[in-house]
Amino acid sequence: MSDQPVLFSRVAASCRLTLNREDKCHAINEEMIESLDHYLNEIENDTTLRLVELTATGDKFFCAGGDIKSWSAYSPLDMGRKWIKRGNDVFNRLRNLPQLTVANLNGHTIGGGIELALCCDIRIARPGAKFSNPEVMLGMVPGWMGIERVLNQVGPVVGRQMLMLGKRLTAQEAQAANLIDEVVEKEQVESWMANQLAQLKNAVRWRLHILSN
């Protein structure tokens, strides 16, 4: 297995970005952000791609949020510039890709992991996945537009429970709250992706843009 923080693979008109820090629960660090940016630069200019899948190695975590070790020593200025702004720039680049983007949430999705997943057009999750924004319990606030992204997606009632009380959602609760679109078994993900790609043959990005805004 490569030690790169993000893996890239492609088959025909679809590609996959795979978070690859399994020993750290795929916590986001500077190297992962820069690696994502590198691949997003290639993807956004590739007119032959129609679908981008974002997932992670393993079965336990999709992403445990930001790696505290990456920013704990930052000055306030560097925290804003090197961590929050840079992360937001890359996340928004994912959000604005011309292809259909699907977050395949293979495990627990926490904090910044939710912020990252919400930058995709569609989110699917394994039945056992859990979702939470524990930042408030740690005396912090989401840094990558997490408050706005979560509230816009799930609304004020569930959003307040997640952001202010650290409420944890099951995959089924996340689907009911519109945080994710579908709960998909691991064995069914490949056929699910193939079905989405087939439906994209005549899709036009501006239609997808209207539906996602």
N, C-alpha and C positions, 0 to 999 in steps of 0.2 A: 504494500500500500504506500502510495506517495505521501511525503510529509508536507506537501503543499496545502495551504489553508483552504483553498477552494479548488475542486477538480472540475474539469470541463470535458464533456463528451457530446458527440453529435451523431444522429442517425437521420439521414435524408433531410426533411424540412423541420426537424425538431432537435433541440439541444437540451442538455441538462447541466445545471450548476449544482455542485454538491459540496456543502460545507464539510470540512474534513479536520475537525479538532475534537475527535470523539473522546479523547482522554480528558478534555476540558468541557465536555458537554456542549461542544460547538459554540462556546462563548466567543463573542466578537472582539477581536483585537485589531490593531492598526494594520497588521499584515493581511488579515482577512478582508478588511475594507478596501485596501489597495488592490488585492487580487480580484475582488468583485468588480472594481472599477475597470481593471484591465480587460476582463472578459466582456463586460457590458459595452465597452468601447467597440469591441469587435462585433458583438451581436447587433447593436443598434444600426450598424452600417451594412448589415448583411440582408439583402432583399430576398434571399432564397429561404430564409428561416420564417416559419409561421408560428411556432410554439416554443416557449422557453419554460422548462421545468426547474424549480428551485427546491432542493431537498437536502438531506444530510446523510452521512454514513451511520450505520447502526440502526437500532430499533428503539432506543430509550429516549433520546432527545433530538428534537429538531434544532433548537437553539436555546441556551440558557441566558441569553441577553448579553449585555456588554461585559467584557472581561475587566473586572475592577483593577487588576494589576496593570492594565494598559493605560489607565488615566489617573491612578491614585496619586502619582507624584507630580501631576501637572499643576502649573500656576493657574489662577483663574482665567488669565488671558489665553494661555495655551489650551485650557479645557474647552473654551468656547470656540477657538479657531481650529485646533488640530483634531478635536474629538467630536464635538457637537456639530459644528458647521460641516466638517469633512464628511462625517457620517450621513448627515442630511443630504448633502450633495449627491452622494452615491446612492442612497435610498431613493431619492427622487429621480435619479437616472433610471433605476429599475422601474419605478412607477410610470415613467414616460416612454418606455420601450414601444416601438411600433408593433411588435409581435404580441400575441396572447401570452400572458404569463400565468403560470400555475404554481402555487406553493403546495408541494406535496409534503405535508407535515407528518413526518415519520415517527414522531414522539412528542414529548413534552415541549411546550412552546412558552417561553417566559420572558417578560420584560421586553428588551430590545428585539427578541425573537418575534414577538407579536408585531412590533413596529415594522420589522423587515417583511413579515408575511403579509401585512396589510398593504404593502406596496405592489403586491401581485393582483392581477385581475380576479383570479379564482383561487380559493383555498380548499384543499381536501385534507382530511386528517384520519389517522388510524383510530380505531374504536377506543383504545386505552390512553390516548393522549390527554394531557391536562393543560390548561391555559391559565396564566395569572400574570398580574402586574404587581410584583411585590416591592417596588421601589419605595412606596410610602412607608412600608414597614421598616425600611432601612434608612429612613430619614432623607430620601432623595425624591426627585421627580423624573419622569421619563424625559430623556434628552433629545430623542430623534422624532419630535412632533408626536410623541406617543399619546398625549392627552387628546389632541385634535383628532388623530387617526382613529383612536378607539371610540371616542364619543361620536364621531361621524358615522362609524360603522355599526355600533350596537345601540346607540341612543343614550339618553341621560340616565335612565334607571339602572341598567346593567353596567353602564360605563362608570357611574359613581361607585357602585359596589366593587368593581374591579380596581379602579384607580385610587379610591379613598380608603377602602377597607381591605384591599388585597384579596378579594374573593377569588377562589379558584373554580374554574369551570371544567366540567367533563367535556368530552368531544360532543356528546349529545346536547348538552346545555349550550355549548358554543355554537352549534348549528341552529338551535332554537333562537339564539340571540343574534343570528346573522354574522357572527364572527368568522365562521367558516361556511362553505357552501354545501359540502357533503362529507359524510363519514364513509370511508372506503377501506375495505379490508386489504391487507398487504398483497394478497394473491390476486386482487382485482385491479390493482393500480395500473399495470401495464395495458390491460384492455381498455380501462377508463381513459388513459392518455391517448390511445390509438383512436378511440371514438371521438375525442375532442378534436384531434388533428383532422379527422375525416370531415367533421362539420365545418372546418375552417377553409375548405377549398375555395369557397366563394365569399368568404368574410371580408369586410372592408374595415380598416382600423377606425375610421371616424364613427362608425356605428358602435363599435366597442367603447370608444371614448364617451359617447353620449350615455351609454348604459352605466358607465362607471363613475359618472359625475352627477 
